[in-house]
C-alpha cells in the first residue's frame, strides 16, 4: 500500500512539473516573439506581417506540435497582438 501511494504521488508530481515547464516554455516563446517583432520594427521601420516572416528573417523557432501562435497585425506601425497557447495541456 505504501509503495502504491508513493507511486501515485510520484506520477502526480511529474505531471505538475511537466505542466509548469510547458507554461514556462510558452512564456519564453512569447517573449522571444515580442523581442523579434520589436527588433524588426527597429531595423526595418515596420512590424512583421506574420510569424513566418519572424521565423525566416529573425531566427524564431516555433514547434507547431507544441504551441499555437496567434499573431494579429492591426497596422504596420502598431505592435501586433501576440498570444502563445501550449498544446500540451
C-alpha positions in Angstrom: 0.0 0.0 0.0 2.8 2.4 0.9 4.5 1.6 -2.5 1.2 2.3 -4.3 0.8 5.7 -2.5 4.4 6.6 -3.2 3.9 5.8 -6.9 0.7 7.9 -7.1 2.4 10.9 -5.5 5.3 10.5 -8.0 3.0 10.4 -11.0 1.1 13.5 -9.8 4.4 15.3 -9.1 5.7 14.6 -12.6 2.5 15.8 -14.2 2.7 19.1 -12.3 6.3 19.7 -13.2 5.5 19.0 -16.8 2.7 21.5 -16.8 4.8 24.2 -15.2 7.6 23.5 -17.7 5.1 23.8 -20.6 3.8 27.1 -19.3 7.4 28.5 -18.9 8.2 27.4 -22.5 5.1 29.2 -23.8 6.1 32.3 -21.8 9.7 32.2 -23.2 8.4 31.8 -26.8 6.0 34.8 -26.3 8.9 36.9 -25.0 11.1 35.8 -28.0 8.3 36.7 -30.4 7.9 40.2 -28.8 11.7 40.8 -28.9 12.0 39.7 -32.6 8.9 41.8 -33.5 10.4 44.9 -31.9 13.8 44.2 -33.4 12.1 44.0 -36.8 10.5 47.4 -36.3 13.7 48.9 -35.2 15.6 47.6 -38.2 13.0 47.8 -41.0 10.7 50.5 -39.7 7.6 48.2 -39.8 6.3 45.3 -37.8 6.5 41.9 -39.5 3.4 40.9 -41.4 3.2 37.4 -39.9 5.0 34.8 -37.8 6.6 33.1 -40.8 8.5 36.4 -41.5 9.9 36.2 -38.0 10.9 32.6 -38.5 12.5 33.3 -41.8 14.3 36.6 -41.1 14.8 36.7 -37.3 15.5 33.0 -36.4 12.4 32.5 -34.2 11.7 28.7 -34.0 8.2 27.6 -33.2 7.2 23.9 -32.7 3.8 23.7 -34.3 3.0 20.5 -32.4 3.7 22.1 -29.0 2.4 25.7 -29.4 -0.3 27.6 -31.3 0.6 31.2 -32.0 -2.0 33.9 -32.5 -0.5 36.8 -34.3 -2.7 39.7 -35.4 -1.5 42.8 -37.2 -3.5 46.0 -37.0 -1.2 48.3 -38.9 2.5 48.2 -39.9 3.3 50.9 -37.3 1.4 49.3 -34.3 2.7 46.4 -32.2 0.8 43.2 -33.3 -1.2 41.2 -30.7 0.7 38.0 -30.0 -0.6 35.1 -27.9 1.1 31.7 -27.4 -1.0 28.7 -26.4 0.5 25.5 -25.2 -0.9 22.4 -26.9 0.5 20.1 -24.2 -2.5 20.6 -21.8 
